[in-house]
Amino acid sequence: MIEVITGFLALFAGGFALVAAVGVLRFPDALTRMHASSKVASFAGALALLAAAVDIGTVSAVTRAIFAIFFIMLTAPIGAHLLGRAAAWRRKLGKE
């Protein structure tokens, strides 16, 4: 049963990563590309960490995965915001 749960989590993580990659390739400008890569990819990373934690199954692995997911969810929006501001600033200067 653990293998099935791990497989579904890993499959969903790969699916979300694929959606993020397609979004980065298809979206027209830097702001929309940044949105696709940061929001969806952070969710895919969280799912991959959950899959690893479920597969390993120890308290240490689950605790580390939870802390890593918390860190990703905390830093991904901040990084995306800073990248968006830099892209908007660069567009304002006419360097895009």
C-alpha positions, 0 to 999 in steps of 0.5 A: 500500500505504501508503494501505491501512495508513493507512486501516486505522489511521485506521479503527481509531482512529475505531472505538475513539473511537466505542467510547469515546464510547458508553461515556461515554454508557452507563456509569452513574457517573463512575468507569466513564465515566472508564475508558472515556474514558481507556483507549480514547481514548488507544489511539485517539489512538495509532492516529491518530498512527500513521496520520499517521506512516505517511502522512507517512513521514518519520523526523521524523514517525515520531519525533514520533509515537512521542514523542507516543504515549509521552507519551499512554501516560504521562500518560493513566493518571495523569490518569485516576487523579487524576480517579477520586480526585476523583470518589471524594472528591466522592462521599464528600462527598455532592456527586454 
